[in-house]
Amino acid sequence: NGTSANGSGIKVVNDSNLNNAILNGNSPDGKGVEIAGNLTGSNGSVVQGDTTNGTGVDIGKQIILDGGLDDLLNVTGNASGENVTGVQFNGINILDNTSLAGNATNGTGVDINGLLQNEGNTTIGGQSDHGSGVQLGGGVSGGTVNGTSANGSGIKVVNDSNLDNAILNGNSLNGKGVEIAGNLTGSNGSAVQGETTNGSGVDVGENASLSGMGPDDLLTVTGNASGDKGAGVQLDGNNTLNDTTLAGNAIDGHGVAITGPVSNTGNTTINGNTANDGHAVHVGGPISGGRVNGNSVNNHAIFLDDDAAITN
């Protein structure tokens, strides 16, 4: 157990090993646990960091966390204050057979800043009550990243980011399952899936582009909304989809809602579905290229409002 008021409750300064051991660090205004050297854990070893106004667990640049295939290293970071982070990645990190969880009340559960490579039996989960479960500002290679938020975004892509054989899985009750506020590229079967009740399953922000690596290696984006007014996928305008398959599913809201210009290039398809009163695809802006498919049980499969225009 380690405690510090403003510094690090526990700091790993060199390559270190845990064997049936627990590191439990706490710092109200600093870093609960700071990992500045490679860390290996075996026989049920655990790292737990807690903070109020800082970072629960901070993982430095070029750091490797390593457990065993059936003996995972468990890492958990908790942050209870305002604008704080449960677990912070600082870039070029490798997780091998590691279970990692970041939890925040009003901040970010897990913040990925730079390249994160997941190997072996690795799982990542971020949770926040009012902020983003996971914030991505770099790249993810391998594995699945799960993010959950009650009122914010389950996963938020904040900068241009890349996925390589990776899955982003975001869930938000009243917010955005996955919010894409930067350009996102996916390769080797990468996928984005967002779930919501009354918000947006996947929200693609203004001027954001989605790209796969080619006609036979599409980026797959799926958004689902199960409530009375949720939208499966929201395209906010000036969006480019290249070699992307996009699907939005809703109950009473719109499956796919397009509110501004969308340009589809390469092998791109947009699919919308709604079960009750919404439009499968609601087009409120110009669309060029690609193919748009809609299927609605009780309303319009594809609805073009006064701002819609179709080219090629």
Disulfide bonds with the S-S distance in Angstrom:
none
